Every structure is written in C-alpha cells, then in structure tokens.
Amino acid sequence: MPVVIPPGYAQVRALFTQGQTGLAESNSFGVDLTAPLDQTAVNALSTSLAAAYKPVLSTGSLFGGVHVIEGQDGDPLVWDSVSGAGAGTRSITNAATPQVQFMIDKRTAFGGRKHRGRTFLPDVSEPDVGGNGAVISGTLTLLTTFANAIQAAFQVSPFTAHVILHSDATTPTVVTSYAPDPFAATLRERFPR
C-alpha cells in the first residue's frame, strides 16, 4: 500500500544502481520537516546521504542522489537532487548472491509491525557474512557508521527527525533506533543460533 505523506513531512528515496545486477534500487525514508523544502536543502541532503552510502556501496555501484516527495495540502511537491551522485568506494571481491543483503532495523517507541521498518543494502561480499548469516564485526562497524550518518543527515534543518510513514492517517512515528541487524537477510539455509 502507498504511504500517506502528511503536510510537514516528506518521503526521501535514496537512489542507487547495484553493481552486481545493474538494477536500479532505492531505500525510502520518512522525514519530519520544520519548514518547506527548497532545492538547496534537497541538494545538501543528497550530499550527506552520498557520504553515508558510498562507503557501503561497491565500486561498481552508483549512488544516484535523492528523489523527495514533500507532503502538503493538495498535490505533493516533488524534488530531485542535482548533487551527491557518484560511485561507491568499497572494494568487494567474491560478491555474495543478490539474495544476501545487509539490514538496518528501524525501531520506534511503539511496538508492532506498523511501527518498525528495515533498510536493505545489497553489496555484500562472501567474507562479510559467516556460515550462520552473522555479519562480521568489521562490516558491522561499517554498517553502524552508515546508520549513524543517515540519522545525523535527517537532523539538519529543515529536517528534524527520521520517521516511519504509514499507509493510513496515523501521524508518522519517530525512529528512535536505527541500527544494523547482526545477521544478514539471506535465502540460504542457516545453522541453529
């Protein structure tokens, strides 16, 4: 179901092309706004998100900037960044299959599926993940740095908070914890934990 973007909030799509498959992909984030957006704010956000994404994307992947839909009374405003695009900087050898992805968990002060979310990152090297699906500590540190940079980018004016948008008229929920999952999302058989 599509999300509802109330006035004073926006949906930010971080666009990238995954190097291994060449598919266009994106991650979506809800954000709380203190003021209406302008092109300068959208470009600054794109540059901040690029700094977060490029170290986790492989050198074959491209960060394509952001596409922002700003909620308002009437039709939403649409913004596209004109800065921040560029290639990933992480050298990946022996890439895992595209079904193996890193996860960053979104948590709020409320329980239940409606108040949670995930961000998936596709550029995974086989040595990044153990046989039981556990992400190795060095890569977990890289993902923690990514998550912290994303949270920081959404706290620079006119953005005030990372939120989860809902598919109904519920007020968006502030993300209180944005942290990497210690296990990768994978379709492989796992050993008992």
C-alpha angles and dihedrals in degrees: 000000000000118000124245112237107199123201110281093034136082140194115230119199114197104208125209141155114229110230100215097053101019090226121147109242138171144191119219126216131181117221136190115227131209093194140007115286127251132188093263092057092047092050092048090051091049091052091050093048091046089057088053097043103041096067091053096042120082121247087255093058125083128214105216102192127249138305112204128194111196117203119227141142105296123004115001121250117244124212131183123193122238096196140050099052119135148112126301116254103210115108108221123188124180094019118209119237116279090254090071111081138161117245130212111196122221114207131179135190088267129075128230137064093282091065098048136071145168139223116211124208116194107195102096127158118210091241090055091071129051125221091268093051095260115147111234117248098250091053091044088056090051090051092048089053088050092050093048091049091051092051091048092050090056092054098060115100130294083029116068107172147002107246140179112241117212134216091236136049093280113131109257113264122235114241106235097177127033108173138146119263109239089225126061122234105250142156092216122110111265131211118238112277 
